[in-house]
């Protein structure tokens, strides 16, 4: 019965002791990757804010960046908490494993000592010969010889097993030490992030109060933006309608075979399309939002706004063809690309490098994103399926 329990313990340590750390390591690696991604995004947002702050002008754009940084900070703290919880679980499991290894090693050492002592007293040449020659016949003598060899092999095997278990224990102790150090580092990081979050909340409150005193100017700028947005939407719908009429004239079908393949390829990339900028953070998401300062005012965003660094360029997210270049203002040029029956829109450019009806490749540079006097560099990006608006966040890959 005791032997069965020992065998079960060995099986548990070998099988589950191998699987649990591997699963835990995968979970820890995933959380670490999320944390590093958020830290990178926060760092990039800080750089954008530093540039805006140089102008010493309070803007809604700055408030949006601060809001996004606060949201990212909340997510970062949540990930840190999960990492700390995961490490705490790892430490508990490791301690239990070490305790089981200690008990198992203690049992093996006692068994090994008893057998070794028995062999020391009995396994000499004289006793071996007596044991062999006292056999009834040759067959029994052969069996006794095999028995003696098996005992020696068992001793060697047990010695090796003890050595291996001692190595496992050493490795677990080292892992336990590393996890405790990492847990403390993460807890210190969490405390630091909470402190930064509190400071950012105060910064947000102060900026909102300052902007509240500019309500008249904010409403005027908002009306201008809304006019530009409506103008862009009208031009997009016009371009889509024109492209569809043109396709209908050249073919009995609404789409040619090549355009159907392109549409299928575009759809297959849903959630995996590259970002239309090399580096950036989303400053405003798709849909209807409350104005960050003006009360009872809502803003509709037909795409996503991506904040990026001065001098950044917009790039095509998928192969396609330029169906229109819209000059909304001198510093707000929009490029509309066709990908079968899908369309992508890149607005907020002040210089373009392509022309109408030109075929473009994936990652091809379309134009330079405008930077205003307040240091704001922001690309507006939209995705359409025929005349139906799409949420770009569902199409571009998660960073």
Buried (B, 14 or more C-beta within 10 A) or exposed (E): EEEEEBEEBBEEBEEEBEEBBEEBEEBBEEBBEBBEBBBEBBEBBEEBBEBBEEBEEBBBBBBBBBBBBBEBBEBBBEBBBBBBEBBEBBBEBBEEBBEBBEEBBEBBBEEBEEBBEEBEEEBEEEEBEEBBEEBEEEEEBEEBBEEBEEBEEEBEEBEEBBEEBBEBBEEBBEBBEEBBEBBEEBBEBBEEBEEBBEEBEEBBEEBBEEBEEBEEEBBEEBEEEEEBBEBBBEBBEBBBEEBBEEBEEEEEEEBEEEBBEBBEBBBEBBEEBBBBBEBBBBBBBBBEBEBBBBEEBEBEBBBBBBBBBEEBBBBBBBBBBBBBBBEBEEEBBBBBBBBBBBBBBBBBBBEBBBEEEEEBEEEBEBBBBBBBEBBBBBBBBBBBBBEEBBBBBEBBEEE
